[in-house]
């Protein structure tokens, strides 16, 4: 299981798997609501539309994005246009556009209603590994294997700024809740905070001793969490760039990090097969969640913060009571 995502109302969980399927799970019962079959192999990314009516899945094998009707489980639209594996998908805040990043070095903006490409964003020299919309939906950020992040104007499809500062692939990109900053995590062991308005580096966060696999802002935007190949999670103060806390407890690389909706907890999933819940205020471990038998690839909190979902290479999704 490579990706998990909760529906906006928290009633469903979607999981995308190496076996090419997406499964929708009922949170109340833990039962399988629907199995969505349409990809030929390896679903790498899943995302719900803001209204929860559609689910998007991108495949790292068949080069397709599929939009699913959540109510019926049927394919609403199949989005074909990429010539390489699709690594990431993201809905715009208003739900009218879907962005997909691919190994073909392109980002495609799709009209959700029509299923047709609205704009193809070309500017990266290597694979696009991550995409994210700004909170107001006016900008799209893409992170690439070429070591750059690009800010795109969604309306025109033109690059606004190319953010150069990393020496290796940019694996994760995330906007701060107020849209002022973009965080990029890279395999060069660094996190860079960019000023979105100017495109300049606001902070260079250097403390990790391994690739940065995941970045996430706290809901209030004051902290940034980064998970690394070095087995640590670091909490950074966004305004100052200072290291607030280093969360040590995993014995292998951290693949995914997520803040709880109230910002009091951070969840981290690791190749050591564990999920750890951390107290943000103290930096201490609240709970260590053990149950997976292979590396944990993704973690997500439910919208009400009561549950954590973890997806793993052991083919299981586990729902944990926080």
N, C-alpha and C positions, 0 to 999 in steps of 0.2 A: 504494500500500500504506500503510494508515493505522495499523496496529498489528501487532506481532509478540510472540510469547510462546513460551518453551521449555516442554516438558513437564517435570514434576518429575524424571524420570530422565534428561533430556537427550537422549533418542533421537529426539524429534520437535520440529519447529518449526511453529507455526501462524502464518499471516499472513492478515489481513483486509483487503479491498480495496474501493475505490470501485466496482468492477464488481459488487459484491454477493456475491462468493464468498469462501469461506475455503479456503485450501490447507494441507494437512498435508504437511510435507517430512521425508524421512528424513535424519537428520544424517550417518549413516555414508556414504551414497552421494550425498547432495544431490538425490536424485530425489524427484519428486512422489509421495507415497504415496496421497493421496486429495484429490479436490476436493469440497468440501461446498457444495452448491447448495440454497438455500431462501429466502434473502433476495432482495428485488426490486432492491435497490441499496444501496450505501454501508455497508459493515461498518466501524464506527468503533472497536470494542473487542473484544478476544479474551482469554480467560483459561482456563487449565486448572484442573480440580478438584485438590485436594491429592493425591489418589491417582492422578491422571493418566488416569482412565477416561473422564472427560467433558470436553468443551470447550464453553464458553459464548461466544456471539457476539451482540453488540448492534448494531442498525442505526439509523443516523441518518436513515433514509428510511421504512422500513415499520413503525416503532414496535415491532418485535418483538425478543424475545430467543429464541435457539434453543439448546437443549442437544443436543450431538452425541455419539454413541457413538464414541469414538476408534478402537476396534478395527474397527468395521464401516463407519464413515463415515456412518451413517444418523442421521436426526433421532430423538433419544430423546424429546424433548418440545419443543413450541413454547409459549413463555410470552407470552400476550397479555393486556394490561391497561393498558399505557400508551397515552395519547392524543397523544403527541408523540414526536419522535426520541429514541432511547436513546443516550446519550453514553458511558456507562461501566458496566462489570460487574465484580463481584468475588465470589469464593467466601469463605465463612466458613472459618476455620482447620480446623474439623472436617469441612468439605465438605457439611454438611447443608443449608445455606442459600446462596442466591445473592442478591446485592443488585444492583439496576439503578437508575441515575439518569437522569432524562429531562427533556426540554424542557417537559414538562407540570407541572414544579415538584415532582414527587413522586419518592420513592424507594420501590421495592417490594421487599419481602423474599419470596423464593419458596422453597417447599419443593422441594428438588432431586429427591427421590423421587417426589413427586406432580406437580410442575410447576405447582402452584397457589399463588396469593398467600397468604402466611401473615399478613403485615401490610403496610399501606400507610402510609408515613410522610409526613405532610403538615405543612409548617411554613415551607418556603421560598416566597418571593414571585416568584421567577423560576427559570429553568432550572437543574437540577442537573447540574453539569459533571464532578464527580468523586466517587467513593465508595471507602472503605477500611475494612476491619475492623481492630479492635485485635488484637494478637497472641493475647490470650486469648479472643477472639471475643465478649466481653460487650458491647462498644460498636461502633457504626458511626459513621463520620464522613462527612459530605457537604459538598461545597463548591459554592457556587451563584453564578450571575450576579448575585444580589441583594447580593453582597459579604459574606455571612456563611458561616460553617461551623457545622453543627449536630452535636452529639454525641447519638446516640440509644441508648437502652437496647434491646438486641436482643430481650431476653425479653419486654418489654412493648410495644415499639414507640413509647414515649413519648420526647420530647426531654429529655435530661438537662441540657444547656446549649446556649445559642445564643451563639456566639463572634463578637462584633462588634468590628471594629477596622480592617478594610479599607474602602477607599472605592470600589473597583471589584470586578469579578467575581473570585471565587476559582476558579482553574482547576485547581489540584492540591492534594491532601491526602495526607499520609503519616504513619503512626505510627512512632515510634522503636521499635527492636527490643524494648525492655523495656516499652513501652506507657506510659511516663511523659509523653511529649511528643507533641503533634500539630503538624506543620508545615503551613502553608497558604501557597501561592504565589498572587499576585494580579496582575491587570493594573494595579494602582496602583503597581507597581515594587517592592513590599515582600514580604518573607517574615516571617510571624509564627510564633514558637514558643509554643505554648499548654501550660500545665500541665493535664494531663488531669484530675487530681484536683480542682483548684479552678476550672478554666475561665478562669483569669487568664492574661494575657500574660506569659510568662516572659522572652522576648526579642523585640524588634522589629529585624529585620535590614534595614537600609537602606543599600544601596550601589549597587544596580542603577539604571540610567537608562532602563530600558524594562521592559515587562511581563515577569513571571516565568511561564514556560511549564511548568516541570517542577521537582519537588523530589524528592530521594532521600536517605535516611539511609545512612551506612556500616554494614556488618554489625555492628560493635561499638557503634554508636550514638553515637560520640564526635564525628562530623562530619556535617554536612548539606551536600549539593551543591544548588545552584540554577542553572538555565539560563535565560537571559533574551533578550529581544528586542534587547538592547544588544550581543549577540554574545559575551558573556562567560559563564563558569561561575565561581561563587564557592563556595569551601569555607569553611564556618563552624564554629567550635567551639560545640558544643551547650550546654555548661555555662556558658560565659561570653558567648556571642553575638558573640564577636570574629571578624573576618574573618581566617581562617588563610592563605588564598591566593586570588588572582584568576588564573584561567586564561584567558589571552588568546591567540587564534590563529585563531578564526573571523572571517570578514569579514561575516557576516550573522547573523540571529537564531538562537539555539540553541533547538531544539524539544524535545529529550529528553536526559536524563542518567541514567546508571546506574553503580553501583559494581560492581566485580568481587566474586565471593563471598569472596575473601580480604581485600578492602578496600584492596588496594595500587594499584588502577587505577580511574580514572573514564573512562567513554566518553561522548562528547557528539556528538549529531547535529544538523546545522544546515541552514539554508536555503542555505548556500554549497555544498551538495552533498557535503560532506565529513563523515567521522567522525574524531574525534581521540581517541586514547588518551592519558591524562595520568597521570603518576606522582604519586600522592597526597602522598607524603613531600616531594618537591621542588617540585611544581607545574609541572614541565616536560613538554613534549610528548614522548611515547615514540614514537608513530607517527601519521602522518596517512594516513588510508585514503581513497583516491580511486578512484571507479569509478561512482558515480551521476551521472546527467545532469540530475536535478531535485532539489528540496529533500528532505532526509532527515527523515522524520516521526517515526521511532521507533528506539530502540536497546535491545538486551537482551544480557546475558551468558548463556552456557550455565551450567548448574549447576556444572560442573567448572571454569569460568573459562577454558577453552581457546579458546572461540569467542565472537565477537561477531556478532550478527545486526543488520542495519540494513534498515529498510523505507523506501521512497521513493515520491514522486509519479511516478517514471519507470517504475512498474509492476513494479519488481524488488525482490527480497530478495537481499542479498549476505551470505554467511557469510565472516567474516574469521578467519584464524588469528592469535590474539593474539600 
